[in-house]
């Protein structure tokens, strides 16, 4: 079974190397990244990584009035139409697939042997007390919510791209078959109704089953440090929403996502391998210089913010 992970990114230079390295380490054989209108040099960094065989870079220009994530997903599915993958995980640059400590990616895919979608709930990770960016995500942000909140927890989807004509940021849509089957991360059957709707759904039901412990969750580092969170308003929102309001410290989204009441460092079992993969990627031609350029831009923007 081949599995690809895909993200839309804009000005994610300081974060994308860790995201790419980690998801390669845990078993994704394909990494796809769509970008639009980058100003921090991250598009050149992705080009260097693509030249070294680490990923596929899909630059795109969103049509007027179209959310960038919508346009990016269309580019990804078009690419997979000519270079197919059995499974596709669509997540963001602040999201990492965290597999249960005794499982691996093939175990998760096996849950979907008779299904078309595997529903993966968010777990919200907060700022862990970091006001300033510490240089990496996984080892520094280990404080999180103690349990999923049915009122705010959303889902991402690992799905069979050949079965769906499109997808939004939380789940696939426009199935090519009449009866798509969805399972939770523990293998239990879920209601496929959201996949059959034209509305933008972000939760799978029944919630008590879809939120039950399973083989994997999506660690969602929506906050990271305070300074990087405030910078996100400059980048814009992938769904075309008001980024200035969303990425306001103390605002509604900040209160929902900044959860620090529990500790979970289970994802760090992959950190030594991720560091080794980061070193390998940085040794590829042009990668280290391109990454340094994005970090210089990032530092300059942080200083201006301060």
Buried (B, 14 or more C-beta within 10 A) or exposed (E): EEBBBBBBBBBBBBBBBBBBBBBBBBBBEBBBBBBBBBEBBBBBBBBBBBEBEBBBBBBBEBEEEEBBBBBBBBBBBEBBEEEEBEBBBBBBBBBBBBBBEEBEBEEBBEBBEEBBBBBBBBBBBBBBEBEEBBEBBBBBBBBBBEEBEEEBBBBBBBBBBBBBEEBBBBBBBEBEEEEBBBBBBBBBEBEBEBBBEEEEBBBBBEBEBBBBEBBBBBBBBBBBBBBBBBBBBBBBBBBBEEBEEBBBEEEEBBEBBBBBEBEBEBBEEBBEBBBEBBEBBBEBEBBBEBBBBBBEBBEEBBEEEE
